[in-house]
Amino acid sequence: MSEAGGGRGCGSSVPQRAPWSLVAATAAFCLVSATSVWTAGAAPMSREERQKLGNQVLEMFDHAYGNYMEHAYPADELMPLTCRGRVRGQEPSRGDVDDALGKFSLTLIDSLDTLVVLNKTKEFEDAVRKVLRDVNLDNDVVVSVFETNIRVLGGLLGGHSLAIMLKEKGEYMQWYNDELLQMAKQLGYKLLPAFNTTSGLPYPRINLKFGIRKPEARTGTETDTCTACAGTLILEFAALSRFTGATIFEEYARKALDFLWEKRQRSSNLVGVTINIHTGDWVRKDSGVGAGIDSYYEYLLKAYVLLGDDSFLERFNTHYDAIMRYISQPPLLLDVHIHKPMLNARTWMDALLAFFPGLQVLKGDIRPAIETHEMLYQVIKKHNFLPEAFTTDFRVHWAQHPLRPEFAESTYFLYKATGDPYYLEVGKTLIENLNKYARVPCGFAAMKDVRTGSHEDRMDSFFLAEMFKYLYLLFADKEDIIFDIEDYIFTTEAHLLPLWLSTTNQSISKKNTTSEYTELDDSNFDWTCPNTQILFPNDPLYAQSIREPLKNVVDKSCPRGIIRVREESFRSGAKPPLRARDFMATNPEHLEILKKMGVSLIHLKDGRVQLVQHAIQAASSIDAEDGLRFMQEMIELSSQQQKEQQLPPRAVQIVSHPFFGRVVLTAGPAQFGLDLSKHKETRGFVASSKPYNGCSELTNPEAVMGKIALIQRGQCMFAEKARNIQNAGAIGGIVIDDNEGSSSDTAPLFQMAGDGKDTDDIKIPMLFLFSKEGNIILDAIQEYEEVEVLLSDKAKDRDPEMENEEQPSSENDSQSAEQITSSSQEVDLVDQESPEESSLNSQPESLSPADMDNAASVSPSEQISNPMENHETTSLDGECTDLDNQLQEQSETEEDSNPNVSWGKKVQPIDSILADWNEDIEAFEMMEKDEL
């Protein structure tokens, strides 16, 4: 495995392109070598207490498994509140959830290898006999291909893996003759018809008896599947091929993975949530690491470990880089849009992302794993369980909790990687909560609402397959397990597949198709385990130091004792704390006060600034309390300002030769000056101001007189710039971002605020352009000197008469025009797109009155959309509000009068352009639905 910043060997390095069995085995052993690196982060847990907790897990499993066998078997699942089995068709339909049920004793098959891990070998032998005797895989029932693969096929293969292990040991399973494997092969062939699509992506459902598309099958009409559904097959299908020698299973699973990789969004390297299985078009274009995508990423990395194919590692690393670049906002993991990855697609997270810290441990990227895990643990401490979905300020979004095991999984892997007994305490909390809140007389019941503690008559099979396995392994010593767990890899359902499969029946072509699709940075791929000294550099409190700032991230209550002390200090003449409404980013004293309160300013890559509070960095507990209050005030202040003045985006249209209105740039509005939505547009030639920052009286007033002045962001307030160019006689102003490379393609627009004073004296229109868009105008000036633009609330029709009159005077002029327009073609055309896209893409971002407008000293209200980092982080972007009204306001934009005008040989076909626009519009409409 590789560490985020570059890995070194654990023990000894594995050479690049080492034999795959060695690489796979070394990858598996990385976690072992990291175990018990240090134990100083928390009080060590005695062996006696660990054994006691391990025995408690065994008793809990017996309670769940025993009640299933007594009250539910041979039904698929136990209904723990009514003490009976759940049989498909005999209970009210729960929709897609029931697609996991196939009348094949699901819970028993899913629990097979758990019995062996928990050292219940006799019960395992009895369970295998029951499966062989009672289970029928030829039922007339429509099931999920994904769920059947990970739970049933995976359960049979995991059971087979441990059955042959026990047989080799010579005590149990001496009668076993690969019967579970034969059942797995039978099931594999029943699933193969689902892959009968042009893309190779499987149908999401199949009838176990009749297959796909037959009238009696009652399925085969679906067009969409989730990315995880199509991309979480390779471990089970490849294992089935390696066990049996039938290569067809691995071939089909590889083809599906290859297709998903080919269809990734090339500029962001992200994948969407759902995809059309026939065309390969993305249906839902939001991307994250939770529901719908999660195990796709997991299986890319684990396929490399199990199969030794380096293309899987390369793909995983490419995706992982994109995840950490766009989705990861430590400690949060927020969904984004695959085409505009700087824009968050939602303001909540789902519980399935809790697996991701465990995957990061396998990757070797420990720090963000610790951060996200700790955030999730704080949510659990507040609600007793992890809600199915929760907001970025940790309120419950969906209150259910079906006893999911992903958090326990990550806890186990973090303990294996760090040896920190803190994670044993986390596991102890999970055990206590399960027994206190979920345990019922007939098993364990899912939580219907974590806020009220109400139950649901449901105990999913994954609860026995995964939860008890990870909890037991967390507390077990090596000698407590009858086999070496490190010889196996966990599937997404925690089934165990042996690593020796990497060298068995290798008849599958290992052509590396990855580099056919992308050029990869070799530095991103390491072929050795992460060195534990790199993970924890000479600091026994490493993990604790990462966790500490997140300890109170969920609980924002203020200690009353501190408030009383502060009130007493006011009466004794102490200076009152800094209030958000008074804060000035240019005031050194204010910046020093922020530092004292533990508040720091983080400058983001897109030029914006984020405020973060670390209470432990405050000078005192009183200062920490003041910092918390300041952050909350800043959030409220920004939210109020955005509600009061949230303006739609504006347009800067280049109308002079050779553009003639074809180039339209999306511009941010100002909360002062001429309102372009209420007055006629402003048209004029552009001229650069001197000084370029516009922060003092202009030295070239004759150059900007009667023109639209270009000024650079930075050094002073926006309003001050506007006054200076207005005094010089300018009829309008365009502020160009000083953050090189910024673009409206990747960052939400923001609106320029005033300076906290009366701005009624500013009469000219002011617009803001990011660097990429601004450079288009600057390059045009260099080429043509005279450049005329139109400032308006929306793009206007091009003028065909002017276009005919002002043809380029020479062939060179024509070529130059083509050069500029084609180089900026993508941003120009996208910015000229339909009004719906413009409105939805451009979430105006308000700058508070106290803001400086330069990237180096902007005030906290110019924020990234991340609403929380560590203790408290201001999120002042604001969500898109009243989108329908914005769409209505923008919908009057007229179409181009002549869309077929040629721009030269490199012009993008109009059909392609319209297809791109429609794709983004559909994506944002889908994002509005906010469905998991």
N, C-alpha and C positions, 0 to 999 in steps of 0.2 A: 504494500500500500504506500501511497505517497502522502507526505505532509504538505500542507498548504503552501508553505514557503520553500519547499525543497526537502526531501527526506534523505535520511542516511540509514544504513543498515541496522537492524536490531540484531545484536550479536555480530554477525558478519554480513557484509553486503551481498546482495544477489546481483550478479552481473547482468547487464542489459541483454535481453533476448536469451535469458537462461532457459533451461528446459522447463516446460510449463508445469510439470508436476512439482518441481522445486519452487517455482514462483507461487503456485497455488498454496502449497503447504506452508511456505514462509509467510504468505499473507495471512493464513489462518493463525499462525503462531505469533503474529505481531501482538495480538491482544494478550497472549499469555505472558510474553516477556515484559509487558507493561504493568502486569498485575503487581500490586503491593510496592509500587515505586516509592510511595511514602505514606505515612499514616498520621501526619501531624496536623492535618486540616481540621480534624474533629477528634473527640475522645474515642480511642480505639474501642471496638466492641469485642467483648470476650468471646472465646470459642463457645462457652456454655450458652451465652445469649444467642449466638448465631444458630447453634443447634436447636435451641428452644424455638426460635422463629422458623427454622426449617421444618421442624416437626409440626408447627402450627399450620404451615402451608400444606403439609401432607394431610392433616386433618380436614382442612378446608376443601382440598381436592376430593377427599373421600366423601364429604358431605354433598358436594355437587355431583360427582360421578355416581355415587351410590343412589341418590335420588333419581337421577336420569335412568339408571338401569332398573330401578324398582318401579317408578311411576310412568316412564315415557317409552323405554325401549320396546319395540323396534322403531318407534317414531323417530323423526329426524332430530327434534329438539324437545327439551323439557319446558313446560309452562309452570314455573315454580310457585305461582300464587294459587293456582287451581290444582296443582299436583297431578298433572296429566300430560300426555304427549301432544305435540303439535304435528298434525298430519295435514299435508297439503290438500286443500279442497274441503276439509271438514271444519275449518275455522274461517272466520271472515278474512278476506284477502287484505294483506298489508302492502300490496303493490309490489314494487321491485324487490323489497326485502325478502319476499317469499320465493324469489327465483333461486335462492340457495338451496331450497328444499326439493329433493328429488325422490323421496320415499326410498332412500338408501341408507337409513340409520346414520345420518350425517354425524351426529355427536360422537358415536362410537368410533367411526373411522378417523375422525379428526383428533381423537384422544389416544390413538394407538401408541405413538412414540412417546407421548407424555408419560404413559404408564412405565415405560422402561427408564426414562430419565429420573422418575421419582422412585426407582428401584422396586417397582411393583411387577416383577417379572412373571409371577404366577398369574396375576390378573391379566397381564398382557397376553399370555398364552391362551387363557380362556376367551379373551376378547377376540383374538385372531380366529379361533374356532367358531365363534358366533358370527363373525363377518363372513367366513367361508360358507357357513351353513345357511344363514338367513338373508344375506344382502342380495338384492336383485338389481342389476344395472340396466334392465331392459324395460323400464317403466314408461308408460305413455304419459309423460309429463315434460313440460317445457322448463328448462333450467338455464341458469346463467353459465356461459362458457367459462368466464373468469372465475366465479365462485366454485364451480365444479372442479376446475383445474387445481386451484390452490388448496381447497379443502379436501376433496375426495381423491383426486389423482395424487396430490401431494401427500395425503394421509396414507394411502396405500403404499406409495413408494417409501415414505418414512418408516412405516411399519415393516416393509420388506427389508430395508437397510438394517434395521436393528434386529430383525428376526435372524438374518444370516450371521450377524455378529454374535448373537446369543448361541446360535447353533455351533459356531466355530469354537466357542468357549466350552462346549461339551456338556452343559448341565440342562439347559432348557431348549425347547424347539427342535429336538432331535428328529422329530417326525416331519418337519417343515420341508417342502420341496418346491419353493418359489410360487406357491399358490396366490399370494397377494400380488406378486408381479404379474401373473397371468390375468388377474382381475384388472390390474392397472392397464395392461396392454389392451384388454377388451374395451375398457373405458376410453382409452386413447383413440382407438379406431372409431368409437362412437362420436368423438368430438371432431374428428378430421373433416367431416362435411361442412362444418362451419367456416372452413377456410376457402370454400369455393367461391371466391370473389376475384375480380380482375386485379385488385391491389394486393391480395394476399392477406389482408386484414380479416380476421374472423368476424362472422356475425356475432352479435352479443348474446344470442340465445339459440338453443337447439333442443329439439325433442329427442329424448334418449332412445325412443323406440323408432321414430319415423324420420329423424334427421331434419333436413331443411327443405322448405318450399313445397313439400307435398301438401295436398289439401288437409290431410289428417294431422300434419305436423303442427299446424296452428302457429307457425313462425316462419321467418325467412323474408318478411317484408320490411324489416328494419333497414335503415340506411346509415345510421350513426352508431358509433361505439366510443367509449372513453379511451384515452391514451393508455391508461393503466390496464384496461381490459384487454387491449391488443398487445401490450408490451410486457405483460407479466405471465409469460408462458415458457420462456426459454429454459428455466431451471428444471421444471418438471418434465417438459417434453424432451429436453436433451438427456436428462437422467434416464427417461424411459428408453430412449434410443441407445444409450450407452449400456444399460442393463440388458436389453434384449437383442441388440444388434440391428434392429429395424430403424434405419436412418431417417425414414420419412417424417417422424415426429419432430426431430431436431431441425430438419430442413424447413418445415412449415413455420416453426417458431422463429427461425432466423430470418425467413423472408418477411414476416410481419415486422420484426425489429428493423430490418434494413429499410423497409418502406417508411416507417415512422421517422427514422433518421433522415431519410432523403426529404421528407416533407417538413422538417423543422423550419422555423423562420430563420432565414440565412443571416440577416443582419443582427439579430439578437441571440441566435442559437437556442431559442426557447421553443417549446411545443405547447399547443393549446390543450384544452380539457377534452373536447370531443371532436371527432373527425369522421368525415363521410367515408364509409368503407369501400365505396365504388369509385369515387372521383379523387379521393385524397384531399379534398378541400376541408379546411378547418371550419367547424360549425360553431364551436365556442372558442374564442381567441384569447380568453384570459388564461394566465399561466401561473402556477404556484408549485408547492411541494406537497399539497394536501390532497383531498379527495379528487379522484379522476386522473391524477398523474402520478401520485406518490411512488407506487411500487415499480413503475417504469424505470425511474432513476435507480432504485434499489437493485433491480435485476440486471442493469447494465454493469454495475460494479461487481455484483456477485457472480454474474456469468463469467467475468474475467477470472475471478478466484476459482470457480468450479471447473471451467473448461479450458482456461489458459489461453484464450484468444485475445491478443492485445488490442484488437479493434474495439472490443467492448470497453476496455479501460480508456482508450482515447476518446470514445464517444462520451463516456461518463465525465471525463475531465473537462471536455468542451462544454457540456451542459452545466457542470458544477461551477465553472468559471462564470457562466451567465447567471446562474442562481445567486452566487455571491455578489455579482455586480449589480443586479437589478432587484431581486426578490428579497434578499437578506438585508434587513434593516435592524441590526442587532439591538435587542434580542428578538425582534419580531421577524416574521416571514410573511410578507404581504403579497397577494396576487397582483400581477401587472398584466398589461396588454402586450401580446407578443410582437406587435408592430410598433408600439410606442411604449417601450419597457420602462421609461421614466415615469409613466403615469400609473398610479395604483388603480387596480380594477375593483377593489372593494375595501371596506374599512373594518373587516372582521376576518378571523382565522378559524379554521375548522380543526377538530380534535385529531384528525388523522395525521396532521403534520408532526405530531409528537414522536413519530418514528425517526424523524430526520436527524436529531442529535445522535442517535445510534448509528446511522449511516455515516455521519461525519466522523465518528470515532473510527469506523472501518476505513474511511478515507485517510484518517490521520490528522484531521483539522479539529483540534480539541477545543480551542478557545470558544468559537461560536457555538459549539455543541454544549459547552457548559453554560453559556449565557442563555440560550434558548430553553434548555432544560430547566434552569433555575426560574425563568419567567413562568414556565408552565407549572412548576411546582408551587409557585406563589399563587397561581390561579386555583390550583387544587386545594391549597390550604384555606383559601377563602370560601370555596364552594363544596369542599369535601371530595368532589370528583371534577374531572375536566369536562365542562359542557361541550356538547357537540359542536357549538360554534360560540365564539366570544369576540367582543369588539376590541379595538386597539386600546381602549381605556378599561378593558377587562370587565365590562358588563356582559351579562349573559345575552347571547343572540339567539341560540337555540338551546333549550334547557335540558334536553334529553342526555342520558349517558348510558349506552348499552354495554357497560363494563368492558370498554375497549382496553387492549393490552399494550398499546404502542408506547405509552409513557413508561410502563414497567420494563419494556424492552430497552429503551434508551437508558434507563437507570442501570440496568444490568451491564450494558456495554460501557457506560461511563465508569462504573466501579471496576470493571475488568481493566480499563485503560489507565485508571489513576490509582487504584487501591485506596481511595479516600473513603474512610468509614462514614463520611457524611451520607453517602449514597445507600449505605445500609440503613441509616435512620430514615431516609426517604422511603425505602422499601418497607420498613416497619410501619410507617404512616399509612402506606397503601393497604397493608394487611389489616390494620386497625379500622380504617374506614370501610373496607369491604365487610368486615364482621359487624361493625356497628350500624351501618346504614343499608347495606345491600343483602345481608343474610336473612333468609326466611326459613321456615320449617322445612320446605321442600327444595332447598338449594339456595341460589343467589339470584335476586331479581334485578333486572335493569332499572335504572332510575328514569322515571318519566319526567321529573323536574328536579334538578339539583337544588333549586332554591327552596322548595317545599319538602323535599325528601320523599315524594310520592313515588310509588313503584309501577313498573310495567310488567305484565305477565310474560316474561321473555328471558331466556338464558341462552344466548347464542353459543354455537359450538366453539367459536374461537376463544371463548372464555376458558374452556378446559384445554384447548390446544396450545394456547400461548401464555395466558396470565400465570397459571400455576407453574409452568415450565420455567419462565423467566424469574419468578419470585423464588422458586426453590434453588435454582442455580445461583442466584444472588447470594444466598446464605450458605450454600454447600461448600465444603472443602473438596479437593480433588478426590480424596479417598471415599467420599460419600456417594460418588457416582461409579457405577459398575463398568463404565467404559470411558475412553478418553474423548470428551466432548470436542476437543480441538481437532479431531480427525474428521469433523463434519461441518457443513455450512448450514445455516438456518435459511429456509425459504421465508417468504413474506408471511406465511401462516405458521412459522416456527417449526416446520417439519425438517427432519435431519437427512441430508444427502451426503454420502461419503466423498471426501476429496479425491480418493483414488479413481473416481470416474474420469478425471482429466486425462488419464492415460489408457482408458478402456474404449475399444471400438471407435477409434478416431477416424472414421471414414468420411466425415464432413469436411468439405473444402474450407480452409481457413483463409480464403482470400480476404485481404484487408480492404474492404470497400469504403472505409472511412475517408481515406485521402482522395477518393474519387469526388467527394462532395465538398471538401474544405481543406484549406491549408492550415496545418496545426502548428502551434508553437511548441517545439520540442521541450522547452523548459517547463511546460505544464505537466509533463509526464515523467514520473519517477518510477523506478523499477525496484525499489527497495522499501523496506518497512520504515516507518518513522522512528527515529531515535528517541527514546524516552527522555534523554537529557535535553533534547530539543523541545520536546513537549513541555517539560517542567524544568526550566533552566536553573538549576541550583537553588530552587526556591521551594521548600517543603509546604509553603502555604499558597502555591500557585493557584490551584482551583478555588480556594477560599477567597483569594483576592479578586478573582473574576466574579464570584457569586455575590460578594458583599454589597456592591452598589445596587443589586437587584432585590435585596432582602425585603424592602418595604415598597416595592414598585406597585403592588396592587393595593395595599392598604394606605390610603392617603389621609387618614384621620390625624388630627393635630393634637399632640399632648397638651392638655389644659395646663399642666404645671408650668410648662415653658412659656405659655401665653401670659400667665400671671407674673412670672419673673420679668418678662419683657415690659408689661404694663408698669411694674414697679420701677424699672429702669427709666421709663419715660418720665415718671414723676420726679425722679432724682436728677433730671436734666440731661439724660442721654439723648443723642440724636435719633429721631424716628427712622425706621427702616426705609429703604428706597422703594418707591411705589412704581408700578409699571407705567402709569400715565406720565410720570416725570422723567422716565429714563431717556437719556440721550447717548447714542453710541459714540458720539464724538467727545464726550466728557470723560477724561481720564479718571476722575474721582468715581464716576459711576462704574466704570470697568473694574476698578479696584474693589468696589463694594461687591460687585458680582463675584469676583474671585473669592472674597471673604465668605460669601454665602454658599460657596461650592458650586457656583454656576459658571459654566464655561461656554465659549462660542466655538462651534465647529464649522469650518468653511468647507462646503460641499463642492464636488467637482463641477457642478453646473453653475457655480457662482453664488448660490444661495447659502444661507447661514442657518445653523441649527443651534438652539439653546438646550443645554443638557445640565441637569443638576445631579451632582454626586454628594449626598449628604455627608459621607465620611470625609470629604475633602473640605468641608466647611470649618471655619476657625473654631466654632463652638456649637453646641446644640441649639443655642438661641439663634445663631447665624443660619444654621441649617433650616430652622423653622421659618425665618424670614425669607430664605431662598425658596422654600416650598410655596409660601404665600405669593411671592413675586411671580413665580411661574404660573400659578393659577390665575393671577390677575392678568398676566400677559395673554393667556389663552382667551379669557373672557373679553379683554379689550379688543383683540384681533377679531374674534368672532362677531362682536358687536359692529366693528367697522365694516366687516365684509357684508353683513346683513344690510347695513345702511347704504353702502355704495358698492354694489357688485355689477360691473359693466361688462357687456359683451365685447369680444375682440373687434378691432378695427382693421382697415386695409390700407396698405400703401401700394399704389398701382403705378408702374412706370409707363408713361404714355408717350414719351418722345421716341424718335427714330433710334434704333430699328425695332423697338419693342412694341410700340403702338397698343399698349394696354394688355399685352399677353402675359406680362410678368406681374403677379399679384402676391404681395408678401403679407403674411398675417402679423398684425401689430398689436401690442398691448395698449390699452387706453390709459388716460390720466383722469384723476378725480378733480381736476381743475382745468381751467382754460375753456376754449370753445368746445361745446358738445356737438360732435359731428353727427349725432343721431337726430338733432333738432335743427341744425343749420345746414346750409348748402356746403358741399365739399369744398376743400381748399386745394387749388391747383397752382403750381409754380415750379420754377427751376430750383435745384438744390445747390447749396454752397456750404463748404466746411467753415466752421467758426474758428476764430483764433482769439484766445487759446481754445484748443479743441475740447477741453473739458467744460467750457462755458461757465466757469465758476467765478469769473471776474469780468469787468467791463471789456467788451470786445475791441480788439485792436484793428479789426478789418470790417467796420460797420458798412463801408461802401460795398463790400463783397456780398453781404447778406441782406442788404436793403431790398425789400420787395421780394425776397426769396424765402425758401424753406431751409432753415439752418440745420446742419448736421452737427451734433455734439456727442461727445463720448460720456458714457456713464462713469461716475466716480468723483471723488473729492468734495462734493457739496450736494445740497438738496436738489431734487428735481425742480422744485418751484423756483429756486434761485437761478438755475440755468434758464428756465423759461423767461424770467424777468430780464435777464441780461440780453438774450437774443431779441426779445420784444423791444427793449430800449434801443437796440441797434437797427430796428426797422424790419425785422423778419416777420413774415406773415404766417409762419408755422415753424414747428421744430420736430426733429426726429432724434431721439436719444438712442445711440447704438451701444449695445452691451460691450463692456471691456473684458469680459471673460471669453477668451479665445476659444472658438469651437462650439459655443452654446448655440442652440437651435430650437425653434418651436417644434421641430420633429420629435425631440426627445424630452422636452421640459414643458410643463404647463406655463402658460403666459401669466403675467401678473400685471396689475394696474398700478400706475404711479400715484402715490398719495401726495398731499401737500406737505407743508412744513409745520403744521399745527397752528398756523396763523391764518389770517384772512387772505384768501387767494383770489378774491373777486377782481383784483387789479390785473390778473392775467387774462387777456382776451384772445390769445392766439391758440390754435389747436396744438396739442403735444401728443406724440405717439412714441412707442418704444419698440425697437427691433432687437432681436438677439443677434449675436455676432455673425452667424452664417448668413442671415437675411440682410444685415447691414452691409456686409462685404459685397453683396451683389450690387448695391447702389454705388459703393466706393469703387468697385472695379469698372462699372459703367462710366463713372466720371473720368477715370484714368484713360479710358478708351475713346470716349466721345466728347468729353469736356462739358457739353450742354446736355444736362439730363433733367427732364421734367417729370414730376410725379403728381399723383392725385391722392390727397388724404381724405378718406371717407369712412363711413360706417360699414359700407360693403362695396365690393367691386362693381365698377360700371362697365357698360358695353364698350367694346373697342370702337375706334373711329375709322371706318373703312375708307372714307374720303382722304383723311390725313395719310393713311397707309398707302393709298394709291399715289398721292402727290409727292410723298417723301420717300421714294425708293432709294436704296443705297447708291451713292454716286459711282461706285466702282466695285469690281469683283472683290477687292480686298476688304472693302467695307462690309460686303455681304458675308464674307468668311469670318470677319471679326464678330459680326453680330451673332453668327451661328455659334462661334466659340463661347461667347458669354452666356447665351441663352441655354445652350446644351449643357454647359457645366453646372448650371443651377436648375436644370430642368425639373428634377424631382421635387425640390422644395417649392419651386414656383407653381408647378401644376397642382400639387397637393393643396397649396394655399389658395388656389383658385377654385377649389372643388365646391361641392354642394354645400349649402348653408348648414345642413344638419351636421356635417362633419366638422365644420369650423366651430360651431357652437359647442359641440361636445368635446372637441379636443382642447379647447382653450379655456381652461378654468382660471379666470382672472385672479391674480394673487395680490392681495392688498398689502401695501407698505404703510406702516403706521406713521403718524405725524413725526415721530421722533427718528425716523429712518434717515440714515445716510444712504445714498443710492449706489455707492461703490461696493464691490464685492468684498473688499477688505474690512469694511467697518459698518456693514449693514446691520440694522437693528433686528431684534429677535422676531419681528413679525414677518420678515421675509424668510419663510421656512420651507423645509421639505415636508412632504405630506406625512412623514412618520410622526405620529402624535406622541410617542413615548420612547425614551431610551434611558436605560438605567432607572434612576429614581423618578425623574420627571422631565419630560421634554415637551416644549411647546410645539404644537402642530397648527400652524396658522394659515395653511393653504385654504382651508374650508372645503367642504364637499360641494359637488355640483348641485346647485339649488335651482328649482323652478326651470328645469330643462325644457319642459313643454313650451313655456312662455318664450324662452330664448329661441327655440326652433321656430315659433310663430313669427317672432320679430325678424328672424333672418330669412324666412322662407320667401320673401319678396324679391330676392336676388334674381336678376334675369340671366338667361343663358347667353353664352357667347354668340354674337351675331354671325360669326363665320368660323365655326370650329374646325374647318378643314384647311385653314390657312397654313401653308408650309413654313416650317421654321428651318428647314435645311435637312440634310441627309440623316442627322442623328435624332430627329424628332421622334418622340414616343407616339405610337398609334393611338388615336383617340379612343378606340375600343378598349385598349389596354388600360388607358387612364381611367375611363369610366368604371372598368371592372375593379381597379384598385380603390376608387372612391366608394363604390358600393360595398366592397369587402369591409372597409373600415367602418362605414355607417352601420352595417349589419352587426359588426362586432360590438360597437358601443351600445346599440339597441339591446343586444344580448346582455351586455354588462349591466344595463339598467335593471334587468330582471333580478339580478343578484341571487341567482339560484346556485345551490351547491352542486 
